[in-house]
Amino acid sequence: MDCCPPTTSPLALNGSELTTEEAEESFAAMAKALGHPVRVRIMRVLLERAGCVCGDLVEVLPVAQSTVSQHLKVLKKAGLIQGEVDGPRVCYCVDRGQVALFQSMIPHLFP
């Protein structure tokens, strides 16, 4: 299931250029979301797959279902992943546009 159409481009959000202050705030929010090893692992697993159901993540992570769900919520709030309801499950995948934005901010903010 392809649940993640591209949504952003580097240093632009919703079609408009980011100010330095907006870039700093966005970068900090994404960095904070990535500040936990389990969330980094979730991102790596999702990047390896086209899409992923939450139950699949529980099978590859050493934490409980409720903990995985909480980490997914943090990543989704930061805009790093997207989720699409598929019946009783939610299919999660990386928002590659947001990841590209995050990566492009590094040389912009830290020249």
C-alpha positions in Angstrom: 0.0 0.0 0.0 1.5 3.4 -1.0 0.3 5.7 1.7 2.9 8.5 1.5 2.7 10.8 -1.4 5.4 13.5 -1.4 4.3 16.6 0.5 7.2 18.9 0.8 10.4 20.0 -0.9 13.7 21.1 0.6 13.6 24.4 2.5 10.0 24.9 1.5 6.9 24.1 3.5 3.5 24.1 1.9 5.0 25.7 -1.3 6.6 28.7 0.4 10.2 29.3 1.5 11.0 28.8 5.2 12.4 31.7 7.1 15.5 30.9 9.2 13.3 31.0 12.4 10.7 28.7 10.8 13.5 26.3 9.7 15.0 26.3 13.2 11.7 25.5 14.8 10.9 22.8 12.3 14.3 21.3 12.6 14.2 21.3 16.4 10.8 19.6 16.4 12.0 16.9 14.1 15.3 16.4 16.0 13.4 16.1 19.3 11.1 13.4 17.7 14.3 11.6 16.6 15.8 11.9 20.1 14.9 8.4 21.2 16.6 5.3 19.9 13.3 3.4 19.4 12.0 6.2 17.2 15.2 6.2 15.2 14.7 2.4 14.8 11.1 2.9 13.7 12.2 5.4 11.1 14.9 2.9 9.8 12.3 0.1 9.6 9.8 2.3 7.8 12.4 3.5 5.3 13.2 -0.1 4.5 9.6 -0.8 3.6 7.1 0.8 1.3 4.5 0.9 4.2 4.1 -0.8 7.5 1.3 -1.8 9.8 1.8 -1.0 13.5 1.7 -4.7 14.4 4.6 -5.4 12.1 6.7 -2.9 14.0 5.9 -4.6 17.3 7.4 -7.8 15.9 10.8 -6.2 15.2 11.1 -3.9 18.2 11.8 -4.9 21.8 8.9 -2.8 23.2 5.2 -3.3 23.8 2.4 -2.4 21.4 1.4 0.6 23.5 4.9 1.9 23.5 5.2 1.6 19.7 1.9 3.4 19.3 3.2 6.3 21.5 6.4 6.6 19.5 4.5 6.5 16.3 2.3 9.4 17.6 5.4 11.5 18.4 6.9 10.9 14.9 3.6 11.6 13.2 3.1 14.9 15.2 6.6 16.0 14.1 5.6 15.3 10.5 8.2 12.6 9.9 5.7 9.8 9.2 2.2 9.5 7.8 -0.5 7.1 8.7 -3.5 5.9 6.7 -6.4 4.0 8.2 -6.8 0.6 6.5 -9.8 -1.0 8.2 -9.0 -1.7 11.9 -5.3 -1.0 11.3 -3.2 2.0 10.4 -0.5 1.8 7.8 2.5 4.0 8.6 5.2 5.2 6.3 7.9 7.8 6.2 7.1 11.2 4.8 10.1 11.3 2.5 9.5 15.0 1.7 9.8 15.9 5.4 13.0 13.7 5.8 14.5 15.6 2.7 13.5 18.9 4.3 15.2 17.8 7.6 18.4 16.8 5.8 18.5 20.0 3.7 18.2 22.2 6.8 21.5 20.9 8.2 23.8 22.8 5.9 21.4 25.8 5.9 21.3 26.1 9.7 24.9 24.9 10.4 27.0 26.4 7.5 
